[in-house]
Amino acid sequence: MLAVLYGIAWFAPAIGLAYRDGVNLASAEAFGSARHLDPPLFPALLALFAMVSRQAQWLKLAPLLCTLLWLGLTKRLLGKMGASAECAWMLVLMTAASPTVLYLATGLFAEPLFGLLVTACLLALLDDKALFAGFFAGLATITFSVGVSLILACLVTLVATGRLRSAAKFTGTAIIFAAPWLGWSLAHGGVPAANLHLSELAVLTGKNAMLLAASPFTLLTGWQNLYPGLLTAVALLIVLIRRRFFVPDLFIGFYSAMLIWRTESPLDAFAPVLPLFLWMLWRVARTGRFATVAKAAAVLMILPALWFGASRVATVPSLGAVTGDPVDGGTVRPDNWYEMETLFTFIRAYTPADAVLLAELDPVFQVNTGRRTVHGFVRDGYRNSYGPPGSLVTPDQLRSAMFRENVAYVALTPDRDLPEWASFQKAVAALERGGVLEPLSVYGVTGEYRLLRVAR
C-alpha cells in the first residue's frame, strides 16, 4: 500500500502549489541569483536535476530518493542505538506511512534531505568518525538553519564523553560549511522571532509548544488536534526519567527548542526527527507489562496513517495534485493543476514576453510562463499563522506594487491553503470594482482561475 500511495503521489504532475516548494523550484531554475533567502543546499540539488530535465516526475525524484535513503539509514541508526530488527522496521514503516512524510517526499521540499543528513551525521558520530559527522552536520545547516542545533548537540556529546580531539575535528569541519550561510542570514535579518514584541513572542512560543507536543500524533494520523500533546508530554517526561541517552535525546531537545521560535508551523520541520522521537518513546514501552500493548498500538497507528495518506492522493486523478497539510484543523483541496496549465498556456501565448505579472503563487507562475512575476505584498509568517485575524493584504498594497513594478496582468487562483488567500482575493475584487483591473476571457478554465489586465 505504501508503494502504491508513494507512486500515485510521485506521478502527480503538480509542483509549486504550496508556495514553499515553488520558491525552491524558482531558486533551482535561477540558481546563483539573489532571489531566494532560504538555505541553498536543496535548491542546488534541484538545480542539478533541472539541468537534465524540468519534468515534474524527474524533479520530484530528488526528494523521493532522499526519503528512501533517509529511511534506510534510519533503520541502520536505530539498530546501532539498540533497537531490534523488528523495532527498527516498525518505526521506519510508521514514519513512511505518515501522510506528511508522504507529502514532503513527493514534493519539492527540503525536509527529506535534512532528515538524511541528520541521520548520516548521527551514524558517523556513533562510529566515532568526527570529520564525517561534522561534514554532514554542516550540510544539514545549509539545508535548514535549525541544523545548527545538530552541531551544538554533537559538540556537547563529544565534550561530555571526553573526546576533545574529535570535538575539535567535528566543530572545524562543520563550521567550514555552516559559518558562511549563518553569517549571511544574520546579516540579512537574522531570526525573525527576534524582531517580535514580547507579547507576540509569548503567543508564538505558546502556540508552537502546543503544536510540537501534538506533532507526533498529527504526523502519524494526519489529523490536527492539540489534545494528544498532553499525553506526549507525559510520555516524554517518563522517558527522560527512566532511559536518557545523549544521542538522540540532546539533539531533539535543542532542535525542538529552536522550532518553538519558528514563525511558521513546526509540523513539517518535525517530520525529519519523527523516527528518532518514536525511538525515545519505544525505549521505555518495548519492555515490561506494556510491551505487547505498545507493539499493538504501533501497528494500529499505521492504519489511520494509510487512510489519511490515501485521502491525500485521492485528488491526483481529478486535480493532478496531492492534498497538503491540514489548515485550521481541516483539509483544503489543492488547486486544479490542469486548469492552471491552461492559464499558463494562455499567458505564454497572448501576453508580451516582457510583461510583468502579479500572482499569489509568483514562483510557479514565473517558472511556467517565463514572465517576471511579483508577489505584490510581503509575506509575514507571524501575522499569517499567529497574529490576530485581519486583512493580510489590502487593495492599496496591491495597487502600489502594480505601479511600482510596472505590472501588466494579475493572475488569480484559489490558493485556499495559503493564509492570505481570502484577503488577496478581496483586494483584487476591490481593485476590479474600482476600474483598476479588467478581466480577460480565458477559454477552458472555471471562474476561480482568472487573468486580469491592469488598466492604464
C-alpha positions as CSV (number, residue, x, y, z in Angstrom):
1,M,0.0,0.0,0.0
2,L,2.8,2.4,0.8
3,A,4.4,1.7,-2.6
4,V,1.1,2.4,-4.3
5,L,0.5,5.7,-2.4
6,Y,4.0,7.0,-3.0
7,G,3.8,6.0,-6.7
8,I,0.5,7.9,-7.2
9,A,1.8,11.0,-5.3
10,W,5.0,11.0,-7.3
11,F,3.1,10.6,-10.6
12,A,1.1,13.8,-9.8
13,P,2.2,16.5,-12.3
14,A,1.7,19.5,-10.0
15,I,4.7,21.2,-8.5
16,G,5.0,24.5,-6.7
17,L,1.4,24.8,-5.3
18,A,2.4,25.0,-1.7
19,Y,4.4,28.3,-2.3
20,R,7.4,27.0,-0.3
21,D,8.1,24.3,-2.9
22,G,7.5,26.9,-5.6
23,V,10.3,29.0,-4.1
24,N,12.6,26.0,-4.1
25,L,11.7,25.4,-7.8
26,A,12.3,29.0,-8.8
27,S,15.6,29.1,-6.9
28,A,16.7,26.0,-8.7
29,E,15.7,27.4,-12.1
30,A,17.8,30.6,-11.4
31,F,20.4,29.2,-9.0
32,G,23.1,31.7,-8.1
33,S,20.7,34.7,-8.2
34,A,19.7,36.6,-5.1
35,R,16.1,35.5,-5.5
36,H,15.9,33.1,-2.5
37,L,16.7,33.8,1.1
38,D,16.4,30.1,2.2
39,P,19.5,27.8,2.8
40,P,21.0,27.0,-0.6
41,L,21.8,23.2,-0.5
42,F,18.4,21.8,-1.6
43,P,17.9,24.4,-4.4
44,A,21.4,23.4,-5.6
45,L,20.4,19.8,-5.6
46,L,17.3,20.6,-7.6
47,A,19.3,22.7,-10.0
48,L,21.4,19.7,-10.8
49,F,18.3,17.7,-11.6
50,A,16.9,20.6,-13.6
51,M,20.0,20.6,-15.8
52,V,18.8,17.1,-17.1
53,S,15.1,17.7,-17.3
54,R,12.4,20.0,-15.9
55,Q,9.6,17.4,-15.9
56,A,7.8,17.2,-12.6
57,Q,8.4,13.5,-12.1
58,W,12.2,13.9,-12.7
59,L,12.5,16.9,-10.3
60,K,10.4,15.1,-7.6
61,L,12.8,12.2,-7.9
62,A,15.4,14.1,-5.8
63,P,13.3,14.3,-2.6
64,L,11.9,10.8,-3.1
65,L,15.4,9.4,-3.4
66,C,16.5,11.4,-0.3
67,T,13.5,9.9,1.6
68,L,14.4,6.3,0.7
69,L,18.0,6.8,1.7
70,W,16.9,8.6,4.9
71,L,14.6,5.7,5.9
72,G,17.3,3.2,5.1
73,L,19.9,4.9,7.2
74,T,17.3,5.4,10.0
75,K,16.9,1.6,10.2
76,R,20.6,1.2,10.5
77,L,20.9,4.0,13.1
78,L,18.2,2.5,15.2
79,G,20.0,-0.8,15.2
80,K,23.2,0.9,16.4
81,M,21.3,2.5,19.2
82,G,20.0,-0.8,20.5
83,A,16.7,-1.4,18.6
84,S,15.9,-4.9,17.5
85,A,15.3,-5.6,13.8
86,E,11.6,-5.8,14.4
87,C,11.5,-2.5,16.3
88,A,13.6,-0.7,13.6
89,W,11.4,-1.9,10.8
90,M,8.2,-0.9,12.7
91,L,9.5,2.6,13.4
92,V,10.6,3.1,9.8
93,L,7.3,1.9,8.5
94,M,5.4,4.2,10.9
95,T,7.5,7.1,9.6
96,A,7.0,6.2,5.9
97,A,3.2,5.8,6.5
98,S,2.9,9.4,7.8
99,P,0.8,11.5,5.5
100,T,3.1,14.4,6.0
101,V,6.2,12.4,5.1
102,L,4.4,11.1,2.0
103,Y,3.5,14.7,1.0
104,L,7.1,16.0,1.6
105,A,8.7,13.1,-0.1
106,T,6.8,13.6,-3.3
107,G,7.1,17.4,-3.5
108,L,9.9,19.8,-3.8
109,F,10.6,20.1,-0.1
110,A,14.0,20.1,1.7
111,E,12.8,18.1,4.8
112,P,13.8,14.6,3.3
113,L,17.3,15.9,2.5
114,F,17.6,17.3,6.0
115,G,16.5,14.0,7.6
116,L,19.0,12.2,5.5
117,L,21.9,14.4,6.6
118,V,20.9,14.4,10.2
119,T,20.8,10.6,10.3
120,A,24.1,10.3,8.5
121,C,25.7,12.7,11.0
122,L,24.4,10.7,14.0
123,L,25.6,7.4,12.4
124,A,29.1,8.9,11.9
125,L,29.1,10.2,15.5
126,L,28.3,6.8,16.9
127,D,31.1,5.3,14.8
128,D,33.5,8.0,16.1
129,K,34.0,9.5,12.7
130,A,34.2,13.1,13.7
131,L,35.2,14.5,10.3
132,F,32.2,12.8,8.5
133,A,29.9,13.8,11.3
134,G,31.0,17.5,11.0
135,F,30.6,17.3,7.2
136,F,27.0,16.1,7.4
137,A,26.1,18.5,10.2
138,G,27.4,21.4,8.2
139,L,25.4,20.3,5.1
140,A,22.3,19.9,7.3
141,T,22.7,23.5,8.5
142,I,22.8,24.8,4.9
143,T,19.7,22.8,4.3
144,F,17.8,24.2,7.3
145,S,19.2,26.8,9.6
146,V,17.9,25.0,12.6
147,G,20.5,22.3,11.7
148,V,22.8,24.4,14.0
149,S,21.1,22.5,16.8
150,L,22.7,19.3,15.5
151,I,26.1,20.9,15.6
152,L,25.5,22.0,19.2
153,A,24.2,18.7,20.3
154,C,27.1,16.7,18.8
155,L,29.6,19.1,20.2
156,V,28.2,18.8,23.7
157,T,28.1,15.0,23.4
158,L,31.7,14.7,22.3
159,V,32.9,17.1,25.1
160,A,30.8,15.4,27.7
161,T,32.2,12.0,26.8
162,G,35.8,13.3,26.9
163,R,36.5,13.1,23.2
164,L,38.1,16.5,22.9
165,R,40.1,15.8,19.8
166,S,37.1,14.5,18.0
167,A,35.1,17.6,19.2
168,A,37.7,19.9,17.6
169,K,37.7,17.9,14.3
170,F,33.9,17.9,14.3
171,T,33.5,21.6,15.0
172,G,36.1,22.7,12.5
173,T,34.6,20.7,9.7
174,A,31.0,21.7,10.4
175,I,31.9,25.4,10.7
176,I,33.6,25.4,7.3
177,F,30.2,24.7,5.7
178,A,27.8,26.3,8.1
179,A,29.5,29.6,9.0
180,P,29.2,31.4,5.6
181,W,25.4,30.7,5.5
182,L,24.8,31.6,9.1
183,G,26.8,34.8,8.8
184,W,24.9,35.8,5.6
185,S,21.5,35.1,7.1
186,L,22.3,37.0,10.3
187,A,23.4,40.0,8.1
188,H,20.1,39.8,6.2
189,G,17.5,39.8,9.0
190,G,18.6,37.0,11.3
191,V,16.0,35.2,13.3
192,P,12.5,36.6,12.5
193,A,11.3,35.9,16.0
194,A,13.9,38.2,17.5
195,N,12.1,41.1,15.8
196,L,8.8,40.4,17.6
197,H,7.4,42.3,20.6
198,L,7.3,40.4,24.0
199,S,3.6,39.8,23.7
200,E,3.9,38.4,20.2
201,L,6.8,36.3,21.3
202,A,4.7,34.8,24.1
203,V,1.9,33.9,21.7
204,L,4.5,32.4,19.3
205,T,6.2,30.2,21.8
206,G,3.0,29.1,23.5
207,K,1.3,28.1,20.2
208,N,4.4,26.4,18.9
209,A,5.0,24.5,22.1
210,M,1.4,23.0,21.8
211,L,1.9,22.3,18.1
212,L,5.2,20.5,18.8
213,A,3.7,18.4,21.6
214,A,0.9,17.3,19.3
215,S,3.0,16.9,16.2
216,P,3.9,13.2,16.6
217,F,0.1,12.4,16.7
218,T,-0.6,14.7,13.8
219,L,2.2,13.3,11.7
220,L,1.2,9.7,12.3
221,T,-2.6,10.2,11.7
222,G,-2.9,13.2,9.5
223,W,-5.4,14.7,12.0
224,Q,-4.5,18.0,13.6
225,N,-5.5,18.1,17.2
226,L,-3.8,19.6,20.2
227,Y,-5.2,17.4,23.0
228,P,-2.8,14.4,22.3
229,G,0.0,16.8,23.1
230,L,-0.7,16.3,26.8
231,L,-0.2,12.6,26.5
232,T,3.0,13.1,24.5
233,A,4.4,15.5,27.2
234,V,3.7,12.9,30.0
235,A,5.2,10.1,28.0
236,L,8.3,12.2,27.2
237,L,8.7,13.0,30.9
238,I,8.7,9.3,31.8
239,V,11.3,8.6,29.1
240,L,13.6,11.3,30.3
241,I,13.4,10.0,33.9
242,R,13.9,6.3,33.1
243,R,16.0,6.0,29.9
244,R,18.0,9.1,29.0
245,F,20.6,8.9,26.1
246,F,22.9,11.6,24.8
247,V,22.0,10.5,21.2
248,P,19.5,11.4,20.0
249,D,17.8,13.0,23.1
250,L,20.0,16.0,23.3
251,F,19.6,16.8,19.6
252,I,15.8,16.5,19.7
253,G,15.8,18.8,22.8
254,F,17.9,21.5,21.1
255,Y,16.0,21.1,17.8
256,S,12.6,21.4,19.4
257,A,13.7,24.5,21.4
258,M,14.7,26.2,18.1
259,L,11.4,25.2,16.4
260,I,9.5,26.9,19.2
261,W,10.9,30.2,17.9
262,R,10.0,29.4,14.3
263,T,7.5,32.0,12.8
264,E,5.8,29.2,10.8
265,S,4.1,26.0,11.7
266,P,6.7,23.5,13.0
267,L,4.8,20.4,11.8
268,D,6.8,19.8,8.6
269,A,10.1,20.6,10.3
270,F,9.4,17.9,12.9
271,A,9.0,15.2,10.3
272,P,12.7,14.6,9.8
273,V,13.1,13.7,13.5
274,L,9.9,11.7,13.9
275,P,11.6,8.2,13.9
276,L,14.1,9.4,16.5
277,F,11.3,10.7,18.7
278,L,9.4,7.5,18.3
279,W,12.6,5.6,19.3
280,M,12.7,7.7,22.5
281,L,9.2,6.5,23.4
282,W,9.8,2.9,22.3
283,R,12.8,2.5,24.6
284,V,10.5,2.5,27.6
285,A,7.4,0.9,26.1
286,R,9.2,-2.1,24.5
287,T,9.8,-3.9,27.8
288,G,7.7,-4.8,30.8
289,R,4.0,-5.4,31.1
290,F,3.1,-2.9,28.4
291,A,5.3,-4.3,25.7
292,T,2.6,-6.2,23.8
293,V,0.2,-3.2,24.1
294,A,2.8,-0.9,22.7
295,K,3.5,-3.1,19.7
296,A,-0.2,-3.5,19.0
297,A,-0.7,0.3,19.3
298,A,2.2,0.8,16.8
299,V,0.6,-1.5,14.3
300,L,-2.8,0.2,14.7
301,M,-1.2,3.7,14.2
302,I,-0.2,2.7,10.7
303,L,-3.9,2.1,9.7
304,P,-5.1,5.7,10.1
305,A,-1.9,7.0,8.5
306,L,-2.6,4.9,5.5
307,W,-6.2,6.1,5.4
308,F,-5.2,9.7,5.5
309,G,-2.5,9.1,3.0
310,A,-4.9,7.6,0.6
311,S,-7.3,10.5,1.1
312,R,-4.5,12.9,0.2
313,V,-3.6,11.2,-3.1
314,A,-7.2,10.7,-4.0
315,T,-7.2,14.1,-5.6
316,V,-4.4,13.3,-8.0
317,P,-6.6,11.9,-10.9
318,S,-9.0,14.8,-10.9
319,L,-6.8,17.7,-9.8
320,G,-3.2,16.5,-10.6
321,A,-2.1,17.4,-7.1
322,V,-1.7,15.9,-3.7
323,T,-3.6,17.5,-0.8
324,G,-1.3,19.3,1.6
325,D,-1.2,19.5,5.4
326,P,-4.4,20.4,7.3
327,V,-5.3,24.1,7.6
328,D,-7.0,25.2,10.8
329,G,-7.9,21.6,11.7
330,G,-9.4,20.7,8.3
331,T,-8.2,19.7,4.9
332,V,-8.3,22.0,1.9
333,R,-8.5,20.8,-1.7
334,P,-5.4,21.8,-3.7
335,D,-5.6,23.9,-6.9
336,N,-6.5,22.2,-10.1
337,W,-3.2,21.8,-11.9
338,Y,-4.8,21.1,-15.2
339,E,-6.7,24.4,-15.2
340,M,-3.5,26.2,-14.1
341,E,-1.7,24.7,-17.1
342,T,-4.4,26.2,-19.3
343,L,-3.8,29.6,-17.7
344,F,-0.1,29.2,-18.1
345,T,-0.6,28.4,-21.8
346,F,-2.8,31.4,-22.4
347,I,-0.3,33.8,-20.7
348,R,2.5,32.5,-22.8
349,A,0.5,32.8,-26.0
350,Y,-1.3,36.1,-25.5
351,T,0.9,38.3,-23.3
352,P,4.1,40.1,-24.3
353,A,7.3,38.3,-23.4
354,D,8.4,41.3,-21.2
355,A,5.0,41.6,-19.4
356,V,5.1,41.6,-15.6
357,L,2.6,39.5,-13.7
358,L,1.3,39.7,-10.2
359,A,0.2,36.5,-8.5
360,E,-0.1,34.9,-5.1
361,L,1.9,31.9,-6.3
362,D,4.5,34.1,-8.0
363,P,7.3,31.5,-8.2
364,V,5.3,28.8,-10.0
365,F,3.9,31.4,-12.5
366,Q,7.3,32.8,-13.2
367,V,8.7,29.3,-13.9
368,N,5.8,28.1,-16.1
369,T,5.1,31.3,-18.1
370,G,8.6,32.8,-18.5
371,R,7.2,36.2,-17.4
372,R,8.7,38.1,-14.4
373,T,6.2,37.7,-11.6
374,V,5.9,39.6,-8.4
375,H,4.0,38.8,-5.2
376,G,2.5,42.3,-4.5
377,F,3.0,42.2,-0.8
378,V,5.4,40.9,1.8
379,R,4.6,37.6,3.4
380,D,4.8,37.7,7.2
381,G,5.0,34.3,8.8
382,Y,3.9,35.5,12.3
383,R,0.9,37.5,11.0
384,N,-0.2,34.7,8.7
385,S,-0.2,32.0,11.3
386,Y,-0.2,33.5,14.8
387,G,-1.4,37.1,14.6
388,P,-4.9,38.4,15.3
389,P,-7.4,37.9,12.4
390,G,-7.4,40.8,10.0
391,S,-6.6,41.7,6.5
392,L,-3.2,40.4,5.4
393,V,-3.4,42.0,2.0
394,T,-5.0,45.4,1.2
395,P,-6.0,46.9,-2.1
396,D,-3.6,49.8,-1.5
397,Q,-0.7,47.4,-1.1
398,L,-1.5,45.7,-4.4
399,R,-2.1,48.9,-6.3
400,S,1.1,50.4,-5.0
401,A,3.0,47.2,-6.1
402,M,1.4,47.2,-9.5
403,F,2.6,50.7,-10.4
404,R,5.9,50.3,-8.7
405,E,6.8,47.1,-10.5
406,N,5.0,48.1,-13.8
407,V,2.6,45.1,-13.5
408,A,0.5,44.5,-16.6
409,Y,-1.5,41.4,-15.6
410,V,-2.9,39.9,-12.4
411,A,-3.4,36.1,-12.1
412,L,-5.9,34.7,-9.7
413,T,-6.0,31.1,-8.4
414,P,-7.9,29.5,-5.5
415,D,-5.0,29.0,-3.2
416,R,-7.1,28.2,-0.1
417,D,-4.3,26.6,1.8
418,L,-2.4,29.9,2.0
419,P,-3.3,32.1,5.0
420,E,-3.5,35.3,2.9
421,W,-5.8,33.8,0.2
422,A,-9.1,35.3,1.3
423,S,-7.7,38.9,1.8
424,F,-5.8,38.7,-1.5
425,Q,-9.0,37.7,-3.4
426,K,-10.9,40.6,-1.7
427,A,-8.2,43.1,-2.5
428,V,-8.2,42.1,-6.2
429,A,-12.0,42.2,-6.3
430,A,-11.9,45.8,-4.8
431,L,-9.5,46.9,-7.5
432,E,-11.6,45.3,-10.2
433,R,-14.7,47.2,-8.9
434,G,-12.7,50.4,-8.9
435,G,-11.7,50.0,-12.5
436,V,-8.0,49.4,-11.9
437,L,-8.3,45.8,-13.2
438,E,-10.1,44.5,-16.3
439,P,-11.0,40.8,-16.6
440,L,-9.8,38.8,-19.7
441,S,-11.7,35.9,-21.1
442,V,-9.7,32.7,-20.8
443,Y,-11.2,29.7,-22.5
444,G,-11.1,26.3,-20.7
445,V,-10.9,27.4,-17.1
446,T,-13.5,28.0,-14.4
447,G,-14.3,31.3,-12.7
448,E,-11.7,30.6,-9.9
449,Y,-8.8,30.8,-12.4
450,R,-8.7,34.2,-13.9
451,L,-6.4,36.7,-15.6
452,L,-7.0,40.4,-15.3
453,R,-5.3,43.3,-17.1
454,V,-4.1,46.4,-15.4
455,A,-6.0,49.4,-16.8
456,R,-3.7,52.3,-17.6
